[in-house]
Amino acid sequence: MKELDITFIDSVLGMYEILQENGVVLIYLGKFDYNVTQMFSLITEQETELHHESKDLSRRLNHAVIEVLQNMTKHSTEFYAELKFGKGMFMLGKNEDSYVIYTANKIPKENVAKLTSSIDEVNSYDYKDLRTIYKAQLKEGKLSEKGGAGLGLIDIARKSGGKLEYDIKPLTDELDYFIFKVNVSVEIKS
């Protein structure tokens, strides 16, 4: 690893100011495992307490953060099964009417179509439909090869009260960056 110079620190401080101006309260780049997820869960609870948010909003935000991080950990190309961690980036921000969760991680190009199709399908449903689909999926109980029941995106959409946003950025011939954005609304419009 190369030594950090003062110019690099200056650019980080400049980025810090920009992040603060844009409502970012937390940013993390590195490994994601159970312990990191639990730490962010605690930070999320403290953040909502600091802003005197409702218990409902605190619960929904915390649930969305945990689900987003679990999905990122499981589906990252940089997942180390034997160590049970993945790698990526996580940001939490706040604006007037919502908290905003951003994640970014590498995924194989071959998985992009399936992932974006799943998100687009979830986004096509309204809140009532999401509740119905969630309950039906719970009853069916079919597990994927990753060990989930296909509830992650549905649950994130239910808890956030809005549409899921994403972007795909080319990285290499085999990999893309998957950027995921979830707005957890202060008020859910059911």
Secondary structure, 3 states (H helix, E strand, C coil): CCCCCHHHHHHHHHHHHHHHHCCEEEEEEEEECHHHHHHHHHHHHHHHHHCCCCHHHHHHHHHHHHHHHHHHHHHCCCCECCCCEEEEEEEEEECCCEEEEEEEEEEEHHHHHHHHHHHHHHHCCCHHHHHHHHHHHHHHCCCCCCCCCCCHHHHHHHHHCCCEEEEEEECCCCEEEEEEEEEEECCCCC
